[in-house]
């Protein structure tokens, strides 16, 4: 039995709203979901598990119609889904009354329920959110029933406000596979058995790293899984080393070449690090035009030449201050020294 496990698709999300690429990202989330459905068809997948937050908010009836049309293109694949904390089941939720296709099963209750597939020897168990938060550890006491050869738990949660999860108790539950959702970065709690696939596409700047889904096979009671990278783009953090020789021109050229090498489609946070020439000022706004840059942070410090300063201000309070730190100050003392130099230089020559 072959399966795909996806979670946290967040259809309808508008990542980085207000940035030039935001509308593209919204469309790409839908495109990635559609491509997974198509891949499931090509791979003749028996079971597609969707572990919550298919939508970023309450789905619209027309959006469910669109999703159901996609599901209808893989009629031989059984699809089981639950609602997460973003697309939770309100009393008037379209999830409850939508006429899903014959190959789609929603576990639309906060009470645990299951669906059996005797032809595959598989039971899928789970529950949906009926509110934004569930603070009770609902999965802690669940156990495999033993009524079907293979039992899968479809679960969404993992933090204090959203069904706290104990790895040890999930393992003790004995399920053949636990398809988790809610945590946006891929995590393996137990190899081949208890897995967060992460969000299909990254939806905000902290969703760094590779995103995709889990594909697996259950054969003679053995589960084998693999992570499939799938996202169109990644959020990446670029740490740019700066020295006293770094100029605005060199910085621009270096960043431009680095983005080209790393991939122009990705979305970047740029961090400038190191010690700059104290007389250098970087014009950060000019860097945003070099690519999909979400933020630029200047974390550099002035790279004072202590000997030069001592020679220039010989016999002054500044020289005395610098000499007081000794030849090799530790990191904390070095920061204090740099702060003091800056403060003294700003006070004016009369104090120097």
C-alpha positions in Angstrom: 0.0 0.0 0.0 1.5 3.3 -1.1 0.6 6.6 0.5 1.4 10.3 0.3 1.2 12.4 3.5 0.9 16.2 3.2 0.0 18.9 5.8 -0.3 22.6 6.3 -0.9 23.4 2.6 -2.6 26.7 3.6 -4.6 27.3 0.5 -5.7 30.9 0.4 -2.7 32.3 2.3 -0.9 35.4 1.0 2.6 35.1 2.3 4.6 38.4 2.5 1.5 40.5 1.8 2.6 43.8 0.4 5.8 42.5 -1.2 6.1 42.3 -5.0 6.1 38.5 -5.0 3.1 38.0 -2.7 0.5 37.3 -5.3 2.8 34.8 -7.0 3.3 33.0 -3.7 -0.5 32.7 -3.2 -0.9 31.2 -6.7 2.2 28.9 -6.2 0.6 27.3 -3.1 -2.4 26.2 -5.2 -0.1 25.1 -8.0 2.0 22.9 -5.6 -1.1 21.3 -4.2 -2.4 20.6 -7.7 1.0 19.1 -8.7 0.9 16.7 -5.7 -2.5 15.4 -6.7 -1.2 14.9 -10.2 1.9 13.1 -8.9 -0.3 10.8 -6.7 -2.1 9.8 -9.9 1.1 9.1 -11.8 2.5 7.1 -8.9 -0.8 5.1 -8.4 -0.9 6.1 -4.8 -3.5 4.1 -2.7 -4.0 6.6 0.1 -3.5 10.4 0.4 -3.4 11.7 4.0 -4.0 15.4 4.7 -3.1 16.2 8.3 -5.0 19.5 8.8 -4.8 23.1 7.6 -5.5 22.4 4.0 -6.8 26.0 4.0 -5.3 29.0 5.7 -8.7 30.1 6.9 -12.3 29.1 6.6 -12.7 27.6 3.1 -15.2 29.0 0.7 -17.7 26.6 -1.1 -16.2 27.5 -4.5 -12.7 26.6 -3.2 -13.9 23.2 -1.9 -15.5 22.6 -5.3 -12.1 23.3 -6.9 -10.3 21.0 -4.5 -12.9 18.3 -5.0 -12.4 18.5 -8.8 -8.7 17.9 -8.3 -9.5 14.9 -6.1 -11.8 13.5 -8.8 -8.8 13.2 -11.2 -7.4 10.4 -9.0 -10.5 8.2 -8.3 -8.4 5.2 -7.4 -6.7 7.1 -4.5 -8.5 7.2 -1.2 -8.2 10.6 0.4 -8.6 11.2 4.1 -8.4 14.7 5.7 -9.0 16.5 8.9 -9.5 20.2 9.8 -6.6 21.9 11.7 -6.5 25.1 13.8 -6.6 27.4 10.8 -9.4 25.8 8.9 -11.2 24.5 12.0 -14.8 23.4 11.9 -17.2 26.2 12.7 -20.9 25.3 13.0 -21.5 26.7 9.6 -18.2 25.4 8.0 -18.6 24.4 4.4 -16.5 21.3 5.2 -19.5 19.8 7.0 -22.1 20.0 4.3 -20.0 19.8 1.1 -20.8 16.9 -1.2 -17.4 15.3 -1.5 -16.5 12.8 -4.2 -16.6 9.0 -3.6 -12.9 8.8 -2.9 -12.8 11.5 -0.2 -13.4 11.0 3.5 -13.3 13.8 6.1 -13.1 13.1 9.8 -15.3 16.1 10.6 -15.6 16.0 14.4 -13.5 16.8 17.4 -14.5 13.4 18.7 -12.3 10.6 17.3 -13.6 8.6 14.4 -12.2 6.4 11.8 -12.6 5.1 8.2 -11.7 1.6 7.2 -10.5 0.4 3.9 -10.8 -3.4 4.1 -9.4 -4.0 0.6 -6.1 -2.4 1.8 -6.4 -3.7 5.4 -6.1 -0.1 6.6 -7.9 2.0 9.2 -7.3 5.7 9.4 -8.2 7.4 12.7 -8.3 11.0 13.7 -10.3 14.1 14.7 -10.7 17.7 13.5 -10.5 21.0 15.3 -13.8 22.7 16.2 -12.1 25.8 17.6 -8.8 27.7 17.0 -7.2 26.2 20.1 -7.3 22.8 21.8 -5.1 22.7 24.9 -5.9 19.1 25.9 -3.4 16.4 24.9 -6.0 14.4 23.0 -3.6 11.9 21.5 -1.9 10.8 24.7 -4.3 7.9 25.5 -5.0 6.6 22.0 -4.0 3.0 21.3 -4.0 0.9 18.2 -7.2 -1.2 18.3 -5.9 -4.3 16.6 -9.0 -4.6 14.5 -7.2 -3.9 11.2 -3.8 -5.1 10.0 -2.6 -1.5 9.6 -3.8 1.5 11.6 -2.8 5.1 10.9 -3.4 8.1 13.1 -4.0 11.4 11.4 -3.1 14.1 13.9 -2.7 17.9 14.0 -0.9 19.7 16.8 2.3 19.8 18.9 2.4 23.0 20.9 0.8 24.2 24.1 -2.3 25.7 22.5 -2.8 23.1 19.8 -3.1 19.6 21.2 0.3 19.1 23.0 2.0 16.0 21.8 4.2 13.5 23.7 6.5 11.6 21.4 6.8 8.8 24.0 3.0 8.4 24.3 2.6 8.4 20.5 5.1 5.6 20.3 3.3 3.7 23.0 0.0 4.0 21.0 1.4 1.4 18.7 0.1 2.9 15.4 1.8 1.7 12.3 2.1 5.3 11.1 1.3 8.7 12.6 0.7 11.4 10.0 1.3 14.7 11.8 0.5 18.2 10.9 0.9 21.8 12.3 4.7 22.1 12.6 5.8 23.8 9.3 9.3 22.4 9.2 9.8 18.7 8.5 10.5 16.6 11.6 10.9 12.9 12.2 9.8 11.9 15.7 10.3 8.2 15.0 11.9 6.9 11.8 9.4 5.8 9.2 6.6 5.9 11.8 5.9 9.4 13.3 6.5 12.3 11.0 5.7 15.9 10.4 6.1 16.5 6.6 6.1 20.3 7.2 4.2 22.7 5.1 4.0 21.9 1.4 5.2 25.5 0.6 6.8 27.9 3.1 4.3 30.5 4.2 6.4 32.9 6.2 10.0 34.0 6.8 10.7 31.6 9.6 9.8 28.6 7.3 13.4 28.3 6.2 14.8 25.2 4.6 13.4 22.6 2.2 9.6 21.9 2.1 7.6 19.1 0.6 5.7 15.9 1.6 6.2 12.4 2.7 5.7 9.4 0.5 5.6 5.9 2.0 4.9 2.3 1.4 3.5 -0.3 3.9 4.4 -3.8 2.9 4.0 -6.9 5.1 3.7 -4.7 8.2 6.9 -2.7 7.4 6.7 1.0 6.8 9.2 2.8 4.6 9.1 6.5 4.0 11.0 9.2 2.1 10.8 13.0 2.1 10.0 14.6 -1.3 11.3 18.2 -1.7 8.4 20.0 -3.5 8.3 23.7 -2.8 8.8 26.2 -5.6 10.8 28.5 -3.4 12.6 28.7 -0.1 13.1 31.4 2.5 16.9 31.7 2.9 19.1 33.7 5.2 22.2 35.2 3.7 25.0 36.2 6.1 27.3 38.6 4.3 30.8 39.0 5.8 31.9 42.6 5.9 35.5 43.9 6.5 37.1 47.4 6.6 37.7 47.1 2.8 34.0 46.5 2.0 32.4 49.3 0.1 28.8 49.8 -1.1 29.9 48.8 -4.6 31.6 45.7 -3.4 28.8 44.7 -1.2 26.3 45.2 -4.0 28.3 43.1 -6.4 28.9 40.3 -3.9 25.2 40.1 -2.9 24.1 40.1 -6.6 26.4 37.2 -7.4 25.4 35.3 -4.3 21.7 35.6 -5.1 22.3 34.4 -8.7 24.3 31.4 -7.3 21.8 30.5 -4.6 18.7 31.0 -6.8 16.9 34.1 -7.9 13.5 32.6 -7.2 14.1 32.3 -3.5 13.2 34.9 -0.8 16.1 36.3 1.2 16.8 37.9 4.6 20.2 39.5 4.3 22.4 39.9 7.4 25.5 42.0 7.3 28.1 40.8 9.8 31.7 41.7 10.7 33.6 44.9 11.2 33.3 47.7 8.7 35.4 50.8 8.2 34.1 53.3 10.8 33.7 55.9 8.1 31.6 53.6 5.9 27.8 53.9 5.7 25.9 51.3 3.8 22.8 52.4 1.9 20.6 49.4 2.7 17.6 50.5 0.6 19.7 50.1 -2.5 20.1 46.4 -1.9 16.4 45.5 -2.1 16.3 45.8 -5.9 18.9 43.0 -6.3 16.3 40.2 -5.8 13.4 38.9 -3.7 14.8 40.5 -0.5 12.5 40.6 2.4 14.7 42.3 4.9 18.3 43.7 5.2 19.8 44.0 8.7 23.1 45.7 9.4 24.7 43.9 12.3 28.2 45.1 11.6 30.4 47.0 14.1 32.9 49.7 13.5 36.4 48.1 12.9 38.5 50.6 14.7 42.3 50.4 14.2 43.3 50.8 17.9 46.9 51.6 17.2 45.9 54.3 14.7 43.5 55.8 17.2 46.2 55.8 19.9 48.7 57.5 17.6 46.1 60.0 16.4 44.9 60.9 19.9 48.1 60.3 21.8 48.0 61.6 25.4 44.2 61.9 25.3 41.4 60.3 27.4 40.7 58.1 24.4 44.2 56.6 24.3 44.0 56.0 28.1 40.7 54.3 27.7 41.9 52.0 24.9 45.1 51.1 26.8 43.0 50.2 29.9 41.6 47.1 28.1 45.0 45.5 27.6 46.3 43.9 24.4 43.8 41.1 24.0 40.3 41.9 25.4 37.8 39.1 25.4 34.6 39.3 23.2 32.5 41.0 25.9 35.2 43.5 26.7 35.8 44.2 23.0 32.2 45.1 22.6 32.4 47.5 25.6 35.6 49.0 24.1 34.0 49.6 20.8 30.9 51.2 22.4 33.2 53.4 24.5 35.3 54.5 21.6 32.2 55.5 19.6 30.8 57.4 22.6 34.1 59.3 23.2 34.5 60.2 19.5 30.9 61.5 19.5 31.6 63.8 22.5 34.0 66.0 20.6 37.7 66.8 20.5 37.7 68.8 23.8 37.3 65.6 25.7 39.9 63.8 23.6 
